[in-house]
Amino acid sequence: MAKAMEMCVGGNPVNAEEALKLGIVDRIIEGDLLSGAIAFGCEVAGKPTLMTRERMKNWGTPRKTRSSFPQRVKTACQKAARPTRPAQGPSTPWKAATKLPFEEGCKTEQQLFIECLFSEQSKSLIHVFFSEREVAKIPDIPKQTTLFPFKSAAVVGGGTMGGGIAMVLANAVHSRPS
């Protein structure tokens, strides 16, 4: 539950190996995907599979889950560098999942999803998403233009323009994947 909450709050995916270890995926197919998928399908066909509500038994007892919930939200938000009280955040569905019977929890989650989908916050985040992509486009430079990595840069002058260039370079260094 802690890792699921961390993923939901932070929005960060996990790699295939970790997803397998966490039980998010059933199998990793190496090599030819089609033949691997067919082999996996034949292997599991007709065998009983655990339903989601049965997999939730790994969460522990409802009492233990509820008592650790506030700390888990706080920890997940800190890891994601997000406020612990977002305007429309992850805590309400988790509370429903840990306090309500499975069917009620699913209905509550569905209602919360619909509310979130059409909220002002959602509209704003969608606008930001597309705006960030639009400003990253530079007119008259084709997409296939080769990018050259840089290891150092110098800025001459510390006025408005030089300061702006220095900030862009500093942000580029800090936003680079490690």
Secondary structure as UniProt FT lines:
FT   HELIX           2..10
FT   HELIX           16..22
FT   HELIX           33..44
FT   TURN            45..46
FT   HELIX           52..55
FT   HELIX           56..59
FT   HELIX           62..79
FT   TURN            80..81
FT   TURN            87..88
FT   HELIX           91..99
FT   HELIX           102..117
FT   HELIX           120..135
FT   TURN            139..140
FT   TURN            143..144
FT   HELIX           160..175
//
